[in-house]
Amino acid sequence: MEEDKFKIAREDVEDLEIYIKEFSDFLPLAVCSVNPVGVIINVNKATEDLTNYISLELVGESVSTIFSDKKKIEEIEKEITEKGSVHGKELILITKDKKEIPMSVSASMRKDREGNYIGYFIGLTNITELKKFQEDLEKKVKERTKELEDSKKSLIKMLEDVKEAQENAEEEKNKTLAIITNFTDGLLVFDREGKLSLINYQAELFLGVKSQDVIDKSISELKDIPAFNSIMKIFKKDTKNVSKQELPLENGQILEGSTIPIIRKGQNIGNLVVLHNITREKAIETMKSDFVSLTAHQLRTPLSAIKWTLKLLLKGDFGKITKDQKEFIERMSRSTERMILLIGDLLNITKIEEGRYIFDMAPTDMETIVLSAISLYKVPIEKKKIEFTFKKPKKLPKVKMDVEKIKLAVQNLFDNAIKYTHSKGSLQVELSCGTNELEFKIKDSGMGIPKSQQERVFSKFFRGANVTKIVTEGTGLGLFITKNIIEAHGGKIWFESEENKGTTFYFTLPLSKNI
Protein backbone atom coordinates (compact mmCIF):
# COMPACT_ATOMS: atom_id res chain seq x y z
CA MET A 1 0.00 0.00 0.00
CA GLU A 2 2.83 2.39 0.97
CA GLU A 3 4.59 1.49 -2.31
CA ASP A 4 1.47 2.42 -4.31
CA LYS A 5 1.24 5.78 -2.53
CA PHE A 6 4.89 6.42 -3.27
CA LYS A 7 4.45 5.53 -6.95
CA ILE A 8 1.40 7.82 -7.33
CA ALA A 9 3.20 10.68 -5.57
CA ARG A 10 6.25 10.23 -7.76
CA GLU A 11 4.12 10.30 -10.92
CA ASP A 12 2.34 13.46 -9.68
CA VAL A 13 5.63 15.26 -9.13
CA GLU A 14 6.94 14.17 -12.54
CA ASP A 15 3.74 15.46 -14.15
CA LEU A 16 4.14 18.78 -12.32
CA GLU A 17 7.77 18.94 -13.42
CA ILE A 18 6.82 18.49 -17.08
CA TYR A 19 4.00 21.01 -16.73
CA ILE A 20 6.25 23.70 -15.23
CA LYS A 21 9.01 23.04 -17.76
CA GLU A 22 6.63 23.37 -20.73
CA PHE A 23 5.20 26.66 -19.42
CA SER A 24 8.61 28.10 -18.55
CA ASP A 25 10.27 27.04 -21.81
CA PHE A 26 9.04 29.95 -23.90
CA LEU A 27 8.39 32.77 -21.39
CA PRO A 28 10.98 35.63 -21.65
CA LEU A 29 9.25 37.96 -19.14
CA ALA A 30 11.52 39.88 -16.74
CA VAL A 31 10.43 38.99 -13.20
CA CYS A 32 11.63 40.09 -9.76
CA SER A 33 10.68 38.70 -6.35
CA VAL A 34 10.31 41.44 -3.74
CA ASN A 35 9.91 41.06 0.04
CA PRO A 36 7.26 42.96 2.10
CA VAL A 37 9.56 45.95 2.70
CA GLY A 38 10.30 46.47 -1.02
CA VAL A 39 13.71 44.76 -1.16
CA ILE A 40 14.58 42.63 -4.19
CA ILE A 41 15.28 39.03 -3.12
CA ASN A 42 15.46 37.34 -6.49
CA VAL A 43 15.61 38.32 -10.17
CA ASN A 44 15.59 36.23 -13.31
CA LYS A 45 18.08 36.44 -16.16
CA ALA A 46 15.62 38.43 -18.30
CA THR A 47 15.70 41.16 -15.64
CA GLU A 48 19.51 41.17 -15.72
CA ASP A 49 19.49 41.50 -19.51
CA LEU A 50 16.92 44.29 -19.35
CA THR A 51 18.67 46.37 -16.66
CA ASN A 52 22.33 45.49 -17.45
CA TYR A 53 22.75 44.70 -13.73
CA ILE A 54 23.86 41.26 -12.58
CA SER A 55 21.80 39.43 -9.99
CA LEU A 56 24.24 40.18 -7.14
CA GLU A 57 23.96 43.93 -7.84
CA LEU A 58 20.15 43.91 -7.55
CA VAL A 59 19.48 41.38 -4.79
CA GLY A 60 19.28 43.23 -1.48
CA GLU A 61 18.54 46.59 -3.15
CA SER A 62 15.23 48.46 -2.99
CA VAL A 63 13.01 47.85 -6.00
CA SER A 64 12.81 51.65 -6.45
CA THR A 65 16.53 51.58 -7.37
CA ILE A 66 15.72 50.62 -10.95
CA PHE A 67 12.81 53.02 -11.46
CA SER A 68 12.80 56.79 -11.88
CA ASP A 69 9.57 57.46 -9.97
CA LYS A 70 9.81 56.19 -6.37
CA LYS A 71 6.37 57.60 -5.55
CA LYS A 72 4.71 55.39 -8.20
CA ILE A 73 6.49 52.34 -6.76
CA GLU A 74 5.03 53.16 -3.35
CA GLU A 75 1.56 53.51 -4.90
CA ILE A 76 1.96 50.13 -6.66
CA GLU A 77 3.04 48.42 -3.42
CA LYS A 78 0.05 49.93 -1.60
CA GLU A 79 -2.34 48.73 -4.35
CA ILE A 80 -0.84 45.21 -4.20
CA THR A 81 -1.53 44.97 -0.44
CA GLU A 82 -5.08 46.27 -0.95
CA LYS A 83 -6.12 44.43 -4.13
CA GLY A 84 -3.64 41.57 -4.48
CA SER A 85 -2.31 42.57 -7.88
CA VAL A 86 -1.77 45.44 -10.34
CA HIS A 87 -1.74 45.41 -14.13
CA GLY A 88 -0.27 47.60 -16.84
CA LYS A 89 1.26 50.39 -14.75
CA GLU A 90 3.61 52.50 -16.85
CA LEU A 91 7.00 53.33 -15.30
CA ILE A 92 10.42 54.44 -16.53
CA LEU A 93 13.12 51.84 -15.83
CA ILE A 94 16.71 53.10 -15.34
CA THR A 95 19.36 50.64 -16.52
CA LYS A 96 22.85 50.35 -15.09
CA ASP A 97 24.19 52.52 -17.93
CA LYS A 98 21.50 55.16 -17.13
CA LYS A 99 19.38 54.36 -20.16
CA GLU A 100 15.67 55.11 -19.68
CA ILE A 101 13.22 52.48 -20.93
CA PRO A 102 9.40 52.80 -20.77
CA MET A 103 7.95 49.72 -19.11
CA SER A 104 4.55 48.17 -18.46
CA VAL A 105 4.60 46.78 -14.92
CA SER A 106 2.35 44.06 -13.49
CA ALA A 107 2.65 42.60 -10.02
CA SER A 108 1.01 39.87 -7.94
CA MET A 109 1.00 39.31 -4.18
CA ARG A 110 2.95 36.40 -2.66
CA LYS A 111 1.57 34.57 0.36
CA ASP A 112 2.85 31.69 2.47
CA ARG A 113 0.86 28.57 3.21
CA GLU A 114 -0.96 30.28 6.11
CA GLY A 115 -2.01 33.16 3.80
CA ASN A 116 0.37 35.73 5.26
CA TYR A 117 1.70 38.48 2.96
CA ILE A 118 5.37 37.73 2.17
CA GLY A 119 5.99 40.11 -0.71
CA TYR A 120 5.15 40.17 -4.39
CA PHE A 121 6.27 39.20 -7.89
CA ILE A 122 6.77 42.08 -10.33
CA GLY A 123 6.76 41.50 -14.10
CA LEU A 124 8.36 43.99 -16.51
CA THR A 125 7.42 44.34 -20.19
CA ASN A 126 9.40 46.64 -22.51
CA ILE A 127 6.76 48.65 -24.35
CA THR A 128 9.31 50.34 -26.61
CA GLU A 129 9.64 47.29 -28.73
CA LEU A 130 8.32 43.79 -28.53
CA LYS A 131 10.90 41.61 -26.76
CA LYS A 132 11.92 38.27 -28.09
CA PHE A 133 10.39 35.64 -25.89
CA GLN A 134 12.95 32.88 -26.06
CA GLU A 135 16.02 34.58 -24.53
CA ASP A 136 17.83 33.01 -21.67
CA LEU A 137 15.10 30.54 -20.61
CA GLU A 138 17.40 27.56 -21.13
CA LYS A 139 19.36 28.37 -17.98
CA LYS A 140 16.17 28.85 -15.95
CA VAL A 141 14.76 25.55 -17.22
CA LYS A 142 17.96 23.78 -16.14
CA GLU A 143 17.73 25.35 -12.71
CA ARG A 144 14.09 24.35 -12.34
CA THR A 145 14.90 20.86 -13.62
CA LYS A 146 17.69 20.53 -11.07
CA GLU A 147 15.37 21.64 -8.28
CA LEU A 148 12.81 19.04 -9.33
CA GLU A 149 15.54 16.39 -9.73
CA ASP A 150 16.70 17.09 -6.18
CA SER A 151 13.11 16.90 -4.98
CA LYS A 152 12.65 13.60 -6.83
CA LYS A 153 15.80 12.10 -5.23
CA SER A 154 14.59 13.19 -1.81
CA LEU A 155 11.25 11.53 -2.45
CA ILE A 156 12.97 8.26 -3.35
CA LYS A 157 14.93 8.33 -0.07
CA MET A 158 12.20 9.57 2.23
CA LEU A 159 8.55 8.88 1.55
CA GLU A 160 7.46 11.31 4.27
CA ASP A 161 8.74 14.28 2.20
CA VAL A 162 6.30 13.60 -0.66
CA LYS A 163 3.69 16.08 0.50
CA GLU A 164 6.19 18.93 0.91
CA ALA A 165 7.71 18.28 -2.52
CA GLN A 166 4.22 18.32 -4.10
CA GLU A 167 3.47 21.66 -2.47
CA ASN A 168 6.77 23.13 -3.71
CA ALA A 169 6.04 21.98 -7.24
CA GLU A 170 2.50 23.35 -7.03
CA GLU A 171 3.90 26.71 -5.92
CA GLU A 172 6.19 26.81 -8.95
CA LYS A 173 3.25 26.00 -11.20
CA ASN A 174 1.12 28.76 -9.65
CA LYS A 175 3.96 31.25 -10.04
CA THR A 176 4.29 30.46 -13.74
CA LEU A 177 0.52 30.66 -14.22
CA ALA A 178 0.44 34.00 -12.37
CA ILE A 179 3.08 35.37 -14.74
CA ILE A 180 1.17 34.16 -17.80
CA THR A 181 -2.16 35.47 -16.46
CA ASN A 182 -0.75 38.94 -15.77
CA PHE A 183 1.16 39.17 -19.03
CA THR A 184 0.17 42.36 -20.88
CA ASP A 185 0.32 40.67 -24.30
CA GLY A 186 -1.98 37.91 -25.46
CA LEU A 187 -0.48 34.41 -25.53
CA LEU A 188 -1.73 31.36 -27.41
CA VAL A 189 0.11 28.03 -27.50
CA PHE A 190 -0.58 25.47 -30.23
CA ASP A 191 0.76 21.92 -29.86
CA ARG A 192 2.47 19.91 -32.59
CA GLU A 193 -0.95 18.74 -33.91
CA GLY A 194 -2.07 22.36 -34.29
CA LYS A 195 -4.49 22.28 -31.34
CA LEU A 196 -4.79 25.24 -28.98
CA SER A 197 -3.39 24.11 -25.62
CA LEU A 198 -3.21 27.47 -23.79
CA ILE A 199 -4.75 30.93 -24.03
CA ASN A 200 -4.10 33.60 -21.40
CA TYR A 201 -6.56 36.17 -20.06
CA GLN A 202 -5.27 39.03 -22.22
CA ALA A 203 -5.73 36.95 -25.39
CA GLU A 204 -9.28 36.17 -24.29
CA LEU A 205 -9.97 39.92 -23.98
CA PHE A 206 -8.41 40.68 -27.37
CA LEU A 207 -10.41 37.97 -29.15
CA GLY A 208 -13.61 38.13 -27.10
CA VAL A 209 -13.60 34.41 -26.30
CA LYS A 210 -13.50 32.15 -23.25
CA SER A 211 -10.74 29.58 -22.82
CA GLN A 212 -13.21 26.73 -22.31
CA ASP A 213 -14.72 27.44 -25.74
CA VAL A 214 -11.44 27.25 -27.69
CA ILE A 215 -9.00 25.01 -25.78
CA ASP A 216 -8.18 21.71 -27.55
CA LYS A 217 -9.65 22.95 -30.82
CA SER A 218 -7.59 22.62 -33.98
CA ILE A 219 -6.65 25.48 -36.27
CA SER A 220 -9.28 24.39 -38.80
CA GLU A 221 -11.98 24.37 -36.10
CA LEU A 222 -10.97 27.81 -34.82
CA LYS A 223 -11.46 29.27 -38.30
CA ASP A 224 -15.21 29.04 -37.68
CA ILE A 225 -14.91 31.51 -34.78
CA PRO A 226 -15.03 35.10 -36.19
CA ALA A 227 -12.47 36.44 -33.71
CA PHE A 228 -9.87 33.99 -35.01
CA ASN A 229 -10.18 34.95 -38.69
CA SER A 230 -7.29 37.42 -38.49
CA ILE A 231 -5.17 35.16 -36.27
CA MET A 232 -5.31 32.38 -38.84
CA LYS A 233 -3.42 34.59 -41.34
CA ILE A 234 -0.26 33.92 -39.37
CA PHE A 235 -0.48 30.19 -40.07
CA LYS A 236 -0.54 30.75 -43.82
CA LYS A 237 3.14 31.63 -43.49
CA ASP A 238 6.04 29.33 -42.64
CA THR A 239 5.66 28.71 -38.89
CA LYS A 240 9.10 27.14 -38.61
CA ASN A 241 10.63 30.59 -38.14
CA VAL A 242 9.72 33.64 -36.09
CA SER A 243 7.33 35.82 -38.11
CA LYS A 244 5.23 38.95 -37.51
CA GLN A 245 2.06 40.28 -39.11
CA GLU A 246 -0.46 43.04 -38.42
CA LEU A 247 -3.89 41.65 -37.53
CA PRO A 248 -6.87 44.04 -37.69
CA LEU A 249 -9.83 42.92 -35.57
CA GLU A 250 -13.53 43.56 -36.19
CA ASN A 251 -13.74 45.71 -33.03
CA GLY A 252 -11.27 48.21 -34.51
CA GLN A 253 -8.21 47.06 -32.59
CA ILE A 254 -4.98 46.30 -34.45
CA LEU A 255 -2.72 43.58 -33.10
CA GLU A 256 0.81 42.64 -34.06
CA GLY A 257 0.86 38.85 -34.14
CA SER A 258 4.15 37.00 -33.77
CA THR A 259 4.60 33.25 -34.16
CA ILE A 260 7.50 31.65 -32.33
CA PRO A 261 8.28 27.95 -32.83
CA ILE A 262 8.69 26.00 -29.58
CA ILE A 263 11.75 23.82 -30.06
CA ARG A 264 12.78 20.94 -27.80
CA LYS A 265 15.74 18.69 -28.60
CA GLY A 266 15.79 20.00 -32.15
CA GLN A 267 12.12 19.12 -32.71
CA ASN A 268 9.26 21.59 -33.23
CA ILE A 269 6.70 20.66 -30.56
CA GLY A 270 4.32 23.53 -31.25
CA ASN A 271 4.01 27.27 -31.78
CA LEU A 272 3.64 30.24 -29.46
CA VAL A 273 1.53 33.14 -30.78
CA VAL A 274 2.10 36.52 -29.11
CA LEU A 275 -0.54 39.22 -29.66
CA HIS A 276 0.66 42.78 -29.00
CA ASN A 277 -1.85 45.65 -29.15
CA ILE A 278 -0.53 48.33 -31.55
CA THR A 279 -3.82 50.19 -31.99
CA ARG A 280 -2.44 53.27 -30.28
CA GLU A 281 0.80 53.22 -32.28
CA LYS A 282 -1.13 52.91 -35.58
CA ALA A 283 -3.42 55.79 -34.57
CA ILE A 284 -0.39 57.97 -33.80
CA GLU A 285 1.16 56.96 -37.12
CA THR A 286 -2.02 58.00 -38.93
CA MET A 287 -2.10 61.32 -37.06
CA LYS A 288 1.53 61.92 -38.00
CA SER A 289 0.83 61.23 -41.69
CA ASP A 290 -2.21 63.53 -41.60
CA PHE A 291 -0.15 66.28 -39.98
CA VAL A 292 2.66 65.96 -42.55
CA SER A 293 0.15 65.96 -45.42
CA LEU A 294 -1.75 68.99 -44.10
CA THR A 295 1.45 70.93 -43.35
CA ALA A 296 2.94 70.13 -46.77
CA HIS A 297 -0.25 71.22 -48.56
CA GLN A 298 -0.40 74.46 -46.56
CA LEU A 299 3.25 75.25 -47.34
CA ARG A 300 3.01 74.48 -51.04
CA THR A 301 0.77 77.47 -51.93
CA PRO A 302 2.85 80.27 -50.33
CA LEU A 303 6.09 78.70 -51.60
CA SER A 304 4.70 78.62 -55.14
CA ALA A 305 3.81 82.30 -54.81
CA ILE A 306 7.35 83.05 -53.59
CA LYS A 307 8.79 81.04 -56.48
CA TRP A 308 6.90 82.98 -59.15
CA THR A 309 7.55 86.32 -57.44
CA LEU A 310 11.29 85.63 -57.47
CA LYS A 311 11.11 84.67 -61.16
CA LEU A 312 9.36 87.96 -61.95
CA LEU A 313 12.06 89.82 -60.02
CA LEU A 314 14.79 88.02 -61.97
CA LYS A 315 13.06 88.84 -65.28
CA GLY A 316 13.02 92.52 -64.30
CA ASP A 317 9.23 92.86 -64.32
CA PHE A 318 9.44 95.05 -61.21
CA GLY A 319 12.38 97.08 -62.37
CA LYS A 320 16.07 96.67 -63.02
CA ILE A 321 18.11 94.86 -60.35
CA THR A 322 21.83 95.00 -59.61
CA LYS A 323 24.25 92.09 -60.02
CA ASP A 324 24.43 91.53 -56.25
CA GLN A 325 20.65 91.63 -55.99
CA LYS A 326 20.36 89.10 -58.81
CA GLU A 327 22.78 86.67 -57.10
CA PHE A 328 20.88 87.01 -53.82
CA ILE A 329 17.49 86.43 -55.52
CA GLU A 330 18.86 83.41 -57.43
CA ARG A 331 20.02 81.85 -54.15
CA MET A 332 16.58 82.46 -52.70
CA SER A 333 15.02 80.91 -55.79
CA ARG A 334 17.18 77.77 -55.52
CA SER A 335 16.34 77.42 -51.83
CA THR A 336 12.64 77.80 -52.63
CA GLU A 337 12.89 75.10 -55.32
CA ARG A 338 14.55 72.73 -52.82
CA MET A 339 11.75 73.35 -50.31
CA ILE A 340 9.11 72.69 -52.97
CA LEU A 341 10.87 69.43 -53.90
CA LEU A 342 11.03 68.42 -50.23
CA ILE A 343 7.32 69.12 -49.78
CA GLY A 344 6.60 67.05 -52.90
CA ASP A 345 8.62 64.17 -51.42
CA LEU A 346 6.79 64.45 -48.08
CA LEU A 347 3.42 64.33 -49.85
CA ASN A 348 4.57 61.31 -51.85
CA ILE A 349 5.59 59.53 -48.63
CA THR A 350 2.22 60.31 -47.05
CA LYS A 351 0.44 58.79 -50.07
CA ILE A 352 2.74 55.74 -49.94
CA GLU A 353 1.97 55.15 -46.25
CA GLU A 354 -1.76 55.50 -46.92
CA GLY A 355 -1.56 52.98 -49.79
CA ARG A 356 -2.93 55.38 -52.43
CA TYR A 357 0.16 56.13 -54.47
CA ILE A 358 -0.19 54.06 -57.64
CA PHE A 359 -3.19 54.96 -59.83
CA ASP A 360 -3.00 55.13 -63.63
CA MET A 361 -1.69 51.76 -64.78
CA ALA A 362 -1.27 51.49 -68.56
CA PRO A 363 0.97 49.58 -71.04
CA THR A 364 4.00 51.81 -71.68
CA ASP A 365 7.31 51.69 -73.51
CA MET A 366 10.11 51.77 -70.91
CA GLU A 367 12.62 53.08 -73.45
CA THR A 368 10.61 56.29 -73.82
CA ILE A 369 10.81 56.94 -70.08
CA VAL A 370 14.58 56.38 -70.02
CA LEU A 371 15.11 58.66 -73.03
CA SER A 372 13.04 61.34 -71.27
CA ALA A 373 15.34 61.12 -68.24
CA ILE A 374 18.43 61.26 -70.45
CA SER A 375 17.11 64.43 -72.09
CA LEU A 376 16.33 65.95 -68.69
CA TYR A 377 19.85 65.34 -67.37
CA LYS A 378 21.76 66.03 -70.59
CA VAL A 379 23.08 69.42 -69.42
CA PRO A 380 24.54 68.25 -66.03
CA ILE A 381 26.05 65.16 -67.76
CA GLU A 382 27.80 67.41 -70.32
CA LYS A 383 28.76 69.96 -67.67
CA LYS A 384 30.56 67.32 -65.58
CA LYS A 385 32.00 65.70 -68.76
CA ILE A 386 30.61 62.32 -67.74
CA GLU A 387 31.12 59.48 -70.24
CA PHE A 388 27.55 58.28 -70.81
CA THR A 389 26.28 55.11 -72.56
CA PHE A 390 22.81 53.67 -73.03
CA LYS A 391 22.31 50.04 -74.09
CA LYS A 392 19.07 48.30 -74.97
CA PRO A 393 17.75 45.43 -77.10
CA LYS A 394 16.32 46.23 -80.54
CA LYS A 395 12.84 45.44 -79.34
CA LEU A 396 11.34 45.71 -75.86
CA PRO A 397 7.80 44.71 -74.79
CA LYS A 398 5.54 47.26 -73.15
CA VAL A 399 5.13 47.17 -69.36
CA LYS A 400 1.97 47.96 -67.43
CA MET A 401 2.83 50.86 -65.14
CA ASP A 402 1.90 54.22 -63.63
CA VAL A 403 3.99 56.31 -66.05
CA GLU A 404 4.46 59.36 -63.82
CA LYS A 405 5.59 57.26 -60.86
CA ILE A 406 8.07 55.17 -62.89
CA LYS A 407 9.41 58.40 -64.42
CA LEU A 408 9.97 59.70 -60.89
CA ALA A 409 11.76 56.47 -59.88
CA VAL A 410 14.08 56.61 -62.91
CA GLN A 411 14.76 60.32 -62.40
CA ASN A 412 15.65 59.71 -58.74
CA LEU A 413 18.22 57.09 -59.77
CA PHE A 414 19.63 59.36 -62.51
CA ASP A 415 19.79 62.29 -60.09
CA ASN A 416 21.80 60.31 -57.49
CA ALA A 417 24.14 58.79 -60.07
CA ILE A 418 25.01 62.17 -61.61
CA LYS A 419 25.14 64.04 -58.30
CA TYR A 420 27.63 61.62 -56.72
CA THR A 421 29.80 60.96 -59.78
CA HIS A 422 32.95 63.05 -60.08
CA SER A 423 33.78 65.09 -63.19
CA LYS A 424 35.01 62.97 -66.13
CA GLY A 425 33.48 59.88 -64.54
CA SER A 426 31.29 57.33 -66.29
CA LEU A 427 27.58 56.50 -66.27
CA GLN A 428 26.05 53.44 -67.95
CA VAL A 429 22.34 52.79 -68.36
CA GLU A 430 20.99 49.50 -69.68
CA LEU A 431 17.60 47.95 -70.39
CA SER A 432 17.22 44.18 -70.75
CA CYS A 433 14.33 41.76 -70.91
CA GLY A 434 13.78 38.25 -69.57
CA THR A 435 10.85 35.87 -69.91
CA ASN A 436 8.77 37.40 -67.13
CA GLU A 437 10.32 40.76 -66.34
CA LEU A 438 12.07 43.83 -67.71
CA GLU A 439 15.26 45.01 -65.98
CA PHE A 440 16.64 48.55 -65.63
CA LYS A 441 20.30 49.06 -64.65
CA ILE A 442 22.22 52.27 -63.93
CA LYS A 443 25.93 52.06 -63.07
CA ASP A 444 28.09 55.01 -62.00
CA SER A 445 31.75 55.46 -61.09
CA GLY A 446 30.92 57.73 -58.19
CA MET A 447 31.56 57.84 -54.47
CA GLY A 448 29.88 54.55 -53.57
CA ILE A 449 28.09 53.65 -50.34
CA PRO A 450 30.03 52.62 -47.20
CA LYS A 451 29.46 48.93 -46.47
CA SER A 452 28.44 49.66 -42.87
CA GLN A 453 25.56 51.85 -44.10
CA GLN A 454 24.24 49.78 -47.00
CA GLU A 455 21.41 48.19 -44.98
CA ARG A 456 19.80 51.63 -44.52
CA VAL A 457 19.97 52.80 -48.14
CA PHE A 458 16.20 52.50 -48.77
CA SER A 459 15.12 53.95 -45.40
CA LYS A 460 13.66 57.42 -44.95
CA PHE A 461 16.08 60.36 -44.78
CA PHE A 462 19.17 58.20 -45.39
CA ARG A 463 22.24 59.92 -46.81
CA GLY A 464 25.68 58.30 -46.81
CA ALA A 465 28.18 59.76 -44.33
CA ASN A 466 30.77 60.03 -47.12
CA VAL A 467 28.58 62.30 -49.29
CA THR A 468 26.93 64.66 -46.79
CA LYS A 469 30.21 66.56 -46.29
CA ILE A 470 30.64 67.09 -50.03
CA VAL A 471 27.06 67.35 -51.38
CA THR A 472 24.96 69.21 -48.83
CA GLU A 473 21.74 69.22 -50.85
CA GLY A 474 19.32 66.31 -50.72
CA THR A 475 16.43 65.09 -48.56
CA GLY A 476 17.31 61.40 -48.27
CA LEU A 477 13.78 60.49 -49.43
CA GLY A 478 14.38 59.66 -53.11
CA LEU A 479 15.43 56.02 -52.73
CA PHE A 480 12.69 55.34 -50.17
CA ILE A 481 10.09 56.65 -52.65
CA THR A 482 11.72 54.78 -55.54
CA LYS A 483 11.67 51.47 -53.66
CA ASN A 484 7.98 51.86 -52.81
CA ILE A 485 7.13 52.75 -56.43
CA ILE A 486 8.89 49.65 -57.80
CA GLU A 487 7.45 47.29 -55.18
CA ALA A 488 3.94 48.72 -55.69
CA HIS A 489 4.30 47.60 -59.33
CA GLY A 490 5.23 44.08 -58.20
CA GLY A 491 8.91 44.61 -59.02
CA LYS A 492 12.17 44.36 -57.09
CA ILE A 493 14.98 46.86 -56.51
CA TRP A 494 18.53 46.26 -55.28
CA PHE A 495 22.06 47.58 -55.64
CA GLU A 496 25.76 46.77 -55.58
CA SER A 497 28.25 49.32 -54.27
CA GLU A 498 31.86 49.76 -53.22
CA GLU A 499 33.07 52.96 -51.59
CA ASN A 500 35.14 55.19 -53.91
CA LYS A 501 34.48 52.84 -56.85
CA GLY A 502 30.83 53.41 -57.67
CA THR A 503 27.32 52.03 -57.35
CA THR A 504 24.99 50.02 -59.58
CA PHE A 505 21.23 50.12 -59.00
CA TYR A 506 18.87 47.58 -60.56
CA PHE A 507 15.12 47.24 -60.65
CA THR A 508 12.74 44.89 -62.42
CA LEU A 509 9.12 45.26 -63.50
CA PRO A 510 6.91 42.25 -64.24
CA LEU A 511 5.70 41.77 -67.80
CA SER A 512 1.95 41.47 -68.12
CA LYS A 513 0.77 38.65 -70.37
CA ASN A 514 -2.46 40.53 -71.09
CA ILE A 515 -0.78 43.46 -72.90
Secondary structure, 3 states (H helix, E strand, C coil): CHHHHHHHHHHHHHHHHHHHHHHHCCCCCEEEEECCCCEEEEECHHHHHHHCCCHHHHCCCEHHHHECCHHHHHHHHHHHHHHCEEEEEEEEEECCCCCEEEEEEEEEEEECCCCCEEEEEEEEEECCCCCCCCCCHHHHHHHHHHHHHHHHHHHHHCHHHHHHHHHHHHHHHHHHHHHHHCCCCEEEEEECCCEEEEECHHHHHHHCCCHHHHCCCEHHHHCCCHHHCCHHHHHHCCCCCCEEEEEECCCCCEEEEEEEEEEECCEEEEEEEEEEECHHHHHHHHHHHHHHHHHHHHHHHHHHHHHHHHHHHHHCCCCCCCHHHHHHHHHHHHHHHHHHHHHHHHHHHHHHHCCCCCCCEEEECHHHHHHHHHHHCHHHHHHCCCEEEEECCCCCCCEEEEHHHHHHHHHHHHHHHHHCCCCCCEEEEEEEECCCEEEEEEEECCCCCCHHHHHHCCCCCCCCHHHHCCCCCCCCCHHHHHHHHHHHCCCEEEEEEECCCEEEEEEEEECCCCC
